[in-house]
Amino acid sequence: MEIRPILSALMRNRAGAILVALQIAITLAIVVNAVYVTQQRLVHIGRPSGMDDQNIFSFWVNTYEKDYDYLGMVNADMALLRQMPGVIDATPMSQMPLSGSGSSTQFYTQPDKKGEKSPANYYLTDDHAVQSLGVKLSAGKTFNASDVEYKPTQEQSWAPVAIISTGLAKALFKDEPALGKTFYDDIGNPIRVVGVIEHMQGSWVGWDKVDRVMLTPRLNPGGSTMYAIRTRPGEIDRVMADVEVALRKRDPNRVIATPIKKMSDMKLQSYAGDSLMAVTLSTVTGLVLVFSALGIFGLATFNVNTRTRQIGTRRAVGARKRDIVRYFMTENWLITSIGVLVGCCLALGAGFWLSTQYQLPRLDLYYLIGGVLGLWVVGQLAAWQPSRKAAKVSPAMATRTV
Amino acid sequence: MFSYYLRLALASFRRNPGLTALMIFAIALGIAVCMVTLTSYRAAAHNPAGERGAVLFAPSVDSWDPENSYDKDNKSLAPDLLTYRDAKALYASDIPDRKLITYRTGDIYTRPDKGMDPHYIPTRMTSRDFFGMFDVPFLYGGPWDGKADEGPEPVIVLSKEENKKAFGGENSVGKTLNWKGREFRIVGVLDAWEPMPKFFDVSNGAFHEMEGAYVPFAWGPILELGSHGNTNCWKTETINNFQDFLNSECIWFAAWVELRTSEKQRAYKAYMDNYVLDQKKHGRFPRPLNNYLYDVDGWLKRNKVVEDDNKAMLTLAFAFLAVCLVNTVGLLLAKFLNAAPIAGVRRALGASRRDIFWQHLTESGVVALAGGVVGGILGVLGIWALRAWYGRFVDEAARVLPFDGKNFLIVIAIAVTAGLLAGLYPAWRIGRAAPASYLKVQ
């Protein structure tokens, strides 16, 4: 290969080459780290919730009149909701999964805070919860209607039975089947597992224990509750409008809190920070790649234009078109390689700095390798057209003055 | 001379309109990305209390679990909220110039004459000094007086929006609203007030919506109003009623004190320490003494209102701007060298190297200014698009990405500085070129 003459030609116009190499170096550092972080956010966002989250909506129902029959209201509302067209099922809930607002407490496998322990996100609901959330049971069954209780007082207690997620079951009982087992709260109230949910996320998507969930068959105290309603696919918008009207008509003397929220929107909201990060990073990645390609293209064009006489001379003394193309492609490959080499150091440095400074995970080396290969390809593609143009220079150029 | 250089620059742009547009576009894109990330960063890094932030303090005492620190990532931190008992005790001190305790609750309000749809109003339980300490503007009336805190008297202050909903925006002072089965008399209506980040209650979200009503704190225990925000507990306690809950180690209250002199600040810190040491004698505060008194700025930092993501995005945006600038340096170099014969003629006619340098630097500056303006406009469009997208499901979208004219000026300043830096080398290079060689070929 004719590396030496290429190098000496490069040395004569260092500035341009150095600029492009520098640009490639920074590009590599940005692209590798941005793609890595984006990838992680997308994996985080893409985790399944375990629920039919696209077809569920929910809202608060508040009572405010003294001596209002809260229990009667919930029963009458549920009876009305469950027979409405387009509704698969409905259930009262103390809070909503994926909403960012929830409650959690610690549970133990033995009384007196002994044995294995785990926190769990818990929801007060009824015997229609499994169907209304669209979760799958991997063992046991849903609650009986007779399991559902109502305690208006504040004292700490739990319904004697519960449905728990596999995440919580694994944390408490390891690999043993959880069905039928008993666990305890911190003051020793026993709770028996009657069902295990295959997978379900709780309220806080940023929590590393988001998959530890417990459903307990009891109505929310305090005269206020949420209703969660699952609709047939594609009917959620219509059902949302119908439900609001129907509930207001059934009893105007309580508050149906608007806006009624879709679970899919709560999910988007919970992941808003992550998706903003993913959008920003991938936009920057795209732009920076385009800019690097432009830079390479510009330099190659510039070099070809300033060297028409040199190219003509080479063609006149016998170089084939192929050789000219190869010359410019190699030149560009060299510049890209220098940029990539510097870029590797920059990328690793930036990755390390990001991981220490912002508690992001350390850069995965596969991304660096991918970035290097990618930039080589981009560099060669960007240099292709100017090189072809160089090959078209006629040998007669050697004899012309300008 | 400068205006002559400007004319030369314009002539140069007309010679290569495509290349010029490309340079402006390169800078503009880099600036636009910076503008968007800078907007979200500056919104979070803003100190809404301004200079008063240096005399307003949030006490933080470590009442947490002996076995686990409150914050797993930063074990030295004390909790960001207080228990009821500690909040009351810290409020009891006479040292502060002004003081308040507060928490967020809410419920359904109705109008006695049924002139309003019953609806939920997020409500802040607090004390009179809240309004003075935080410079809260009033549209009608004013804060309740000091003795309303103690009684407590059934008084209420409404936000501007809530007054619009309840009374169509008219002066409602003296009218009443029903809440929790009692009649509350309106003593004041706030003007528009939305300090962001919401520094006095960051634990419930630094960009969380403002409350619609403010009620004397002492009603909380009387009406048994639980927190409609974060509540954290660590201890195994039998909680059978609201009084048990108030006496528990659960944290959901915030206190703020105004301490105008450093003596008072020291005295209050000593007061906090003495209080905790005294409580230790009664078997509370099992962790080592670990108290903090944060001013507003310190409090925002302690709560990481500027998130790591904000910083990471800003860093990447500036790295991207760097790529755009390197690109611009290359384009400027190519453009200047292309026009080297013209500079050669000017040199031959008597222009000094310095003249050529300044002429070309002026040209770079004009390109950068144009890039900055276009970039700023693109940035505003970007913010607008992001807000439209996020506004569909995130209430905070507009508060996290505010339109702020200052950001526009900042990015233009960045663009011009960066453009001049980018122009330094190409301008120097062209100034150094010997005129003779260019004249000969011509």
Interface residues (C-beta under 8 A of the other chain):
Chain A: A15 G16 L19 V20 L22 Q23 I26 T27 A29 I30 N33 A34 V37 W60 N62 T63 Y64 K66 K113 T153 Q154 E155 Q156 D186 I187 G222 V255 A257 D265 M266 L268 Q269 A272 G273 L276 M277 T280 L281 T283 V284 L287 V288 F291 S292 L294 G295 G298 L299 F302 A350 L354 Q357 Y358 Q359 L360 V402
Chain B: L22 A26 L29 V33 V36 T37 D73 D107 I108 T110 P118 H119 Y120 G181 G226 T236 T238 I239 N240 N241 F242 D244 F245 E307 D308 D309 K311 A312 M313 T315 L316 A317 A319 F320 A322 V323 C324 V326 N327 V329 G330 L331 L333 A334 L386 Y390 R392 F393 V394 Y425 R429 V441
